[in-house]
């Protein structure tokens, strides 16, 4: 069902926050913690 999901996570050094981008085909979601 969720075969092609890629998750990219990076840390913003200025705001010291971790951002994760859920890369789903035809549907990109930006998730910030």
Backbone as a chain_set.jsonl record, in Angstrom:
{"seq": "XXXXXXXXXXXXXXXXXXXXXXXXXXXXXXXXX", "coords": {"N": [[0.84, -1.199, 0.0], [1.88, 1.23, 0.842], [4.328, 1.607, -0.81], [6.155, 3.204, -2.126], [7.211, 5.223, -0.513], [9.305, 7.753, 0.582], [11.403, 9.103, 3.029], [12.792, 12.113, 3.957], [14.992, 13.551, 6.14], [16.222, 16.384, 7.835], [18.29, 18.665, 9.681], [17.709, 21.907, 10.757], [20.087, 24.168, 11.246], [20.018, 26.772, 12.069], [17.555, 27.289, 13.275], [17.528, 25.189, 14.84], [15.909, 22.913, 14.496], [14.283, 19.869, 13.555], [13.445, 18.757, 10.385], [11.203, 16.817, 8.516], [10.586, 15.381, 5.418], [8.025, 13.923, 3.768], [8.015, 11.929, 1.097], [5.84, 11.12, -1.097], [4.663, 9.607, -4.046], [3.164, 11.882, -6.231], [2.204, 13.291, -4.137], [3.348, 15.375, -1.942], [4.479, 15.89, 1.333], [5.194, 18.121, 3.887], [6.602, 17.826, 6.963], [6.993, 19.245, 10.047], [8.72, 19.258, 13.116]], "CA": [[0.0, 0.0, 0.0], [2.805, 2.361, 0.878], [5.582, 1.022, -1.282], [7.087, 4.182, -2.684], [7.36, 6.362, 0.394], [10.664, 8.087, 0.994], [11.407, 10.136, 4.064], [14.034, 12.868, 4.055], [15.042, 14.333, 7.376], [17.406, 17.212, 7.991], [18.211, 19.565, 10.83], [17.978, 23.309, 10.481], [21.054, 24.574, 12.271], [19.698, 28.113, 12.549], [16.417, 27.209, 14.19], [17.74, 23.973, 15.629], [14.715, 22.073, 14.389], [14.408, 18.781, 12.591], [12.36, 18.716, 9.423], [11.098, 15.574, 7.762], [9.758, 15.495, 4.227], [7.471, 12.651, 3.33], [7.952, 11.995, -0.357], [4.933, 10.132, -1.673], [4.37, 9.935, -5.445], [2.028, 12.765, -6.496], [1.694, 13.897, -2.902], [4.464, 15.688, -1.063], [4.052, 16.436, 2.617], [6.27, 18.621, 4.734], [6.26, 17.676, 8.377], [7.981, 19.87, 10.92], [8.525, 18.885, 14.511]], "C": [[0.871, 1.244, 0.0], [4.183, 1.885, 0.462], [6.616, 2.088, -1.605], [7.243, 5.416, -1.812], [8.825, 6.543, 0.767], [10.588, 9.211, 2.014], [12.776, 10.796, 4.129], [13.989, 13.7, 5.324], [16.334, 15.141, 7.428], [17.192, 18.167, 9.16], [18.568, 20.983, 10.401], [18.865, 23.854, 11.594], [20.732, 25.958, 12.844], [18.571, 28.065, 13.577], [16.526, 26.005, 15.107], [16.48, 23.108, 15.674], [14.955, 20.984, 13.359], [13.188, 18.762, 11.681], [12.378, 17.389, 8.687], [10.142, 15.776, 6.59], [9.317, 14.107, 3.799], [7.259, 12.726, 1.824], [7.11, 10.846, -0.891], [4.655, 10.546, -3.117], [3.076, 10.737, -5.588], [1.469, 13.392, -5.223], [2.838, 14.148, -1.94], [3.99, 16.372, 0.199], [5.268, 16.903, 3.399], [5.827, 18.552, 6.191], [7.36, 18.287, 9.22], [7.67, 19.505, 12.359], [8.879, 20.053, 15.417]], "O": [[0.628, 2.19, -0.749], [5.091, 1.775, 1.286], [7.811, 1.894, -1.382], [7.39, 6.527, -2.32], [9.492, 5.607, 1.21], [9.803, 10.149, 1.87], [13.791, 10.129, 4.329], [13.048, 14.462, 5.546], [17.407, 14.634, 7.103], [16.062, 18.436, 9.568], [19.596, 21.218, 9.767], [18.436, 23.981, 12.741], [21.126, 26.278, 13.966], [18.633, 28.722, 14.616], [15.726, 25.825, 16.025], [16.051, 22.643, 16.73], [15.729, 21.155, 12.417], [12.048, 18.752, 12.145], [13.434, 16.9, 8.286], [9.031, 16.28, 6.758], [10.136, 13.236, 3.508], [6.426, 13.492, 1.34], [7.608, 9.742, -1.108], [4.432, 11.727, -3.382], [2.02, 10.312, -5.118], [0.377, 13.96, -5.237], [3.253, 13.249, -1.209], [3.199, 17.315, 0.15], [6.246, 16.17, 3.551], [4.82, 19.138, 6.587], [8.522, 17.894, 9.12], [6.51, 19.45, 12.767], [8.781, 19.939, 16.639]]}, "num_chains": 1, "name": "protein.A"}
